[in-house]
């Protein structure tokens, strides 16, 4: 949940006013320290930015002046002191934020033996009453425990939030929010009162192998801890990592980096709400990556298709999809209505649309490849190509989502490189799903009547039918694996409306 950016007005552009304010910032030894001060009007939330010691013209009224007083040190171990004051501006007004009044932010953990070194603490001071999102009006800093301070202030117009992190074999992350800045900022954390989130990061499906896994705080009601982030692990996949967190709602995230350091993707899966003692597992990069979301729709006498999230991580959702280039063809009775090649790289608005003039059975095919200019894809990358072949009824006079399906494949028993053993048998869980669509179009009810599955060991030249068993809302396919290479998977779903959905994932998983 990203905070909305407040309107920031520079000192030079502050409107004609009946008062002025100058903020002096002093360091921990009493000398003046230059900072940038954030000034927030109460209760409007209009925000100004001004250099310390400089006078800014303001309308008379009440304001919050806040800043991070950072002081460097010759040994590189600088200090941060967060401070804020509520001030009434009338005429020429001056206020001082003095780091010598700051109290160390102390957070304790009944520390396990594998943790070494002090906690790393991120903290911020927020204007609490000017917005439903106080974290949008904040100043923050981060440092090691013992080098981060906060100046106490009991005003209810302020909030103080921190995230403390200890690193060892596992990570431990704690967050806390308070009204006002406490006289003794911090707190104590017991491991027995924490929840656990485990990460499983596999290789083979992503553009790059370097993964930065983190958790972000997402309180139910936005406060001064919102979006404070603790890094869990940064390494080349595959790997696993564990973080213990204070109870609450947490957003897992995965940032993927190429060898040149460029951020080439990642994703934000569903946030997890955890109670003390609970645990959850979040996977990234698990095969098979496949289409996640959009189905064809009929609207305003045209067939539409949004070619987004065609190759994505089903454990993450649409934010975990890679850009693609695809050829989309709409046909009726063997005659092409329209053919177009699209790419969603650099644009989320590239859409296929084709005017139709009569009701009947239509066929929409999609042939998508991963595509990103300037990126060299890893050799042997999985889910490198996806094809879809949909047959459905369409009537230009009726707006509706086509009665077709997407297939999700989940091979069981793969290793952390998404590989099955040579000459083994892999059970593939198969589900037929229909994603959320444009609310302006009717979502017709349709059920999957039958599901068939095939596998290919030669890149799709030949196909072998798999044995499929129906169990509840899913199907299980038994796939006989080759001695080497990769396995492609194909499914066919026939539905209650007479439609047919065929999906193919090339290089669905590897043999190792």
URTACOR-V251516 format. One record per residue. N is the residue number from 1. RES is the residue in one small letter. PSI is psi as a letter, one per 20 degrees, with the letter a starting at -180 (none if undefined). Layout:
# URTACOR-V251516
N&RES&PSI  N&RES&PSI
This chain:
# URTACOR-V251516
1&x&o  2&x&q  3&x&q  4&x&p  5&x&p  6&x&q  7&x&p  8&x&p  9&x&p  10&x&r  11&x&h  12&x&h  13&x&j  14&x&p  15&x&r  16&x&p  17&x&r  18&x&j  19&x&r  20&x&q  21&x&p  22&x&p  23&x&p  24&x&p  25&x&p  26&x&q  27&x&a  28&x&i  29&x&j  30&x&i  31&x&q  32&x&p  33&x&p  34&x&p  35&x&r  36&x&p  37&x&p  38&x&p  39&x&p  40&x&p  41&x&p  42&x&p  43&x&j  44&x&h  45&x&j  46&x&p  47&x&p  48&x&q  49&x&p  50&x&q  51&x&q  52&x&q  53&x&i  54&x&q  55&x&p  56&x&p  57&x&p  58&x&q  59&x&q  60&x&q  61&x&a  62&x&p  63&x&q  64&x&p  65&x&p  66&x&q  67&x&r  68&x&o  69&x&o  70&x&p  71&x&p  72&x&r  73&x&q  74&x&h  75&x&j  76&x&i  77&x&n  78&x&r  79&x&q  80&x&p  81&x&o  82&x&p  83&x&q  84&x&q  85&x&q  86&x&p  87&x&q  88&x&o  89&x&p  90&x&o  91&x&b  92&x&o  93&x&q  94&x&q  95&x&q  96&x&p  97&x&o  98&x&o  99&x&h  100&x&i  101&x&i  102&x&q  103&x&p  104&x&p  105&x&o  106&x&o  107&x&p  108&x&q  109&x&p  110&x&n  111&x&p  112&x&r  113&x&h  114&x&i  115&x&p  116&x&q  117&x&r  118&x&r  119&x&q  120&x&p  121&x&p  122&x&p  123&x&q  124&x&q  125&x&p  126&x&q  127&x&o  128&x&h  129&x&j  130&x&i  131&x&q  132&x&i  133&x&m  134&x&h  135&x&i  136&x&i  137&x&n  138&x&r  139&x&q  140&x&r  141&x&r  142&x&q  143&x&r  144&x&q  145&x&p  146&x&i  147&x&j  148&x&p  149&x&q  150&x&p  151&x&o  152&x&q  153&x&p  154&x&j  155&x&p  156&x&i  157&x&i  158&x&q  159&x&q  160&x&p  161&x&q  162&x&q  163&x&p  164&x&p  165&x&p  166&x&q  167&x&p  168&x&b  169&x&h  170&x&r  171&x&q  172&x&p  173&x&p  174&x&p  175&x&q  176&x&q  177&x&q  178&x&q  179&x&p  180&x&r  181&x&o  182&x&q  183&x&h  184&x&m  185&x&p  186&x&b  187&x&a  188&x&q  189&x&p  190&x&p  191&x&h  192&x&i  193&x&j  194&x&r  195&x&r  196&x&p  197&x&p  198&x&p  199&x&p  200&x&o  201&x&o  202&x&r  203&x&r  204&x&h  205&x&i  206&x&r  207&x&h  208&x&r  209&x&i  210&x&o  211&x&p  212&x&o  213&x&p  214&x&r  215&x&q  216&x&p  217&x&p  218&x&m  219&x&q  220&x&g  221&x&p  222&x&p  223&x&a  224&x&j  225&x&i  226&x&p  227&x&j  228&x&p  229&x&p  230&x&p  231&x&p  232&x&g  233&x&q  234&x&o  235&x&r  236&x&p  237&x&q  238&x&q  239&x&r  240&x&q  241&x&q  242&x&p  243&x&p  244&x&p  245&x&q  246&x&q  247&x&q  248&x&a  249&x&p  250&x&p  251&x&o  252&x&q  253&x&q  254&x&o  255&x&p  256&x&p  257&x&p  258&x&r  259&x&h  260&x&j  261&x&i  262&x&q  263&x&o  264&x&j  265&x&b  266&x&b  267&x&r  268&x&n  269&x&a  270&x&p  271&x&q  272&x&p  273&x&o  274&x&p  275&x&r  276&x&p  277&x&i  278&x&q  279&x&q  280&x&q  281&x&p  282&x&p  283&x&q  284&x&p  285&x&j  286&x&p  287&x&q  288&x&p  289&x&p  290&x&r  291&x&q  292&x&h  293&x&f  294&x&p  295&x&r  296&x&q  297&x&q  298&x&p  299&x&p  300&x&l  301&x&k  302&x&q  303&x&p  304&x&q  305&x&p  306&x&o  307&x&l  308&x&q  309&x&l  310&x&h  311&x&o  312&x&r  313&x&o  314&x&i  315&x&i  316&x&g  317&x&a  318&x&h  319&x&i  320&x&k  321&x&q  322&x&q  323&x&q  324&x&r  325&x&p  326&x&q  327&x&p  328&x&p  329&x&p  330&x&p  331&x&q  332&x&p  333&x&k  334&x&i  335&x&p  336&x&p  337&x&g  338&x&q  339&x&p  340&x&q  341&x&p  342&x&r  343&x&p  344&x&j  345&x&p  346&x&j  347&x&p  348&x&j  349&x&j  350&x&o  351&x&q  352&x&p  353&x&p  354&x&p  355&x&p  356&x&q  357&x&i  358&x&q  359&x&q  360&x&a  361&x&p  362&x&q  363&x&p  364&x&p  365&x&q  366&x&p  367&x&o  368&x&p  369&x&q  370&x&q  371&x&p  372&x&o  373&x&q  374&x&i  375&x&p  376&x&o  377&x&q  378&x&q  379&x&p  380&x&k  381&x&p  382&x&r  383&x&l  384&x&h  385&x&p  386&x&p  387&x&q  388&x&q  389&x&o  390&x&p  391&x&p  392&x&q  393&x&q  394&x&q  395&x&p  396&x&i  397&x&i  398&x&p  399&x&p  400&x&r  401&x&p  402&x&q  403&x&m  404&x&r  405&x&q  406&x&q  407&x&p  408&x&p  409&x&p  410&x&n  411&x&p  412&x&q  413&x&j  414&x&q  415&x&a  416&x&i  417&x&j  418&x&l  419&x&q  420&x&q  421&x&q  422&x&q  423&x&k  424&x&a  425&x&p  426&x&p  427&x&p  428&x&o  429&x&p  430&x&p  431&x&q  432&x&o  433&x&r  434&x&o  435&x&r  436&x&q  437&x&a  438&x&p  439&x&i  440&x&i  441&x&q  442&x&p  443&x&n  444&x&q  445&x&p  446&x&q  447&x&q  448&x&p  449&x&h  450&x&q  451&x&p  452&x&q  453&x&q  454&x&q  455&x&q  456&x&p  457&x&j  458&x&k  459&x&k  460&x&j  461&x&g  462&x&q  463&x&q  464&x&p  465&x&p  466&x&q  467&x&p  468&x&p  469&x&p  470&x&p  471&x&o  472&x&c  473&x&j  474&x&r  475&x&q  476&x&p  477&x&p  478&x&o  479&x&p  480&x&p  481&x&q  482&x&a  483&x&h  484&x&r  485&x&c  486&x&r  487&x&p  488&x&q  489&x&q  490&x&p  491&x&q  492&x&p  493&x&p  494&x&p  495&x&r  496&x&i  497&x&j  498&x&j  499&x&r  500&x&p  501&x&o  502&x&p  503&x&p  504&x&p  505&x&o  506&x&q  507&x&l  508&x&g  509&x&r  510&x&r  511&x&p  512&x&none
